[in-house]
């Protein structure tokens, strides 16, 4: 993983390797994956509820229920798997 580094007063962009792959991975999970899971929660619930109300095929609702459970479990596990954020 690399970081974009700009020198003051320069338009040139330099690249620098990150000091720790683990820290970069944790930052990526916090900045990309966790927000995506949180944003998906209401949409998943809404789609599942609409599928159940509209009498969708049982296999469709089963898959939506499974996806909703996976999303919920991932959100439950994130605090256990990731170290606390800096300053917390």
For each residue, the residues with C-beta under 8 A, 3 or more apart:
1: 17 18 21 24 25 28
2: 15 16 17 18
3: 15 16 17 18
4: 13 14 15
5: 13 14 15 16
6: 10 11 12 13 14
7: 10 12 14
8:
9:
10: 6 7
11: 6
12: 6 7
13: 4 5 6
14: 4 5 6 7
15: 2 3 4 5
16: 2 3 5
17: 1 2 3
18: 1 2 3 21 23 24
19: 23
20: 23 24
21: 1 18 24 25
22: 25 26
23: 18 19 20 26 27
24: 1 18 20 21 27 28
25: 1 21 22 28 29
26: 22 23 29 30 82 83
27: 23 24 30 31
28: 1 24 25 31 32 33
29: 25 26 32 33 34 78 82
30: 26 27 33 34 82 85
31: 27 28 34 35
32: 28 29 35 36
33: 28 29 30 36 37
34: 29 30 31 37 38 75 78
35: 31 32 38 39
36: 32 33 39 40
37: 33 34 40 41 71 74 75 78
38: 34 35 41 75
39: 35 36 42 43
40: 36 37 43 44 71
41: 37 38 44 45 71 72 75
42: 39 45 46
43: 39 40 46 47
44: 40 41 47 48 64 67 68 71
45: 41 42 48 49 68
46: 42 43 49 50
47: 43 44 50 51 64
48: 44 45 51 52 61 64 65 68
49: 45 46 52 53
50: 46 47 53 54
51: 47 48 54 56 60 61 64
52: 48 49 55 56 61
53: 49 50
54: 50 51
55: 52
56: 51 52 60 61
57: 60 61
58: 61 62
59: 62 63
60: 51 56 57 63 64
61: 48 51 52 56 57 58 64 65
62: 58 59 65 66
63: 59 60 66 67
64: 44 47 48 51 60 61 67 68
65: 48 61 62 68 69
66: 62 63 69 70
67: 44 63 64 70 71
68: 44 45 48 64 65 71 72
69: 65 66 72 73
70: 66 67 73 74
71: 37 40 41 44 67 68 74 75
72: 41 68 69 75 76
73: 69 70 76 77
74: 37 70 71 77 78
75: 34 37 38 41 71 72 78
76: 72 73 79 80
77: 73 74 80 81
78: 29 34 37 74 75 81 82
79: 76 82
80: 76 77
81: 77 78
82: 26 29 30 78 79
83: 26
84: 88
85: 30 88
86:
87:
88: 84 85
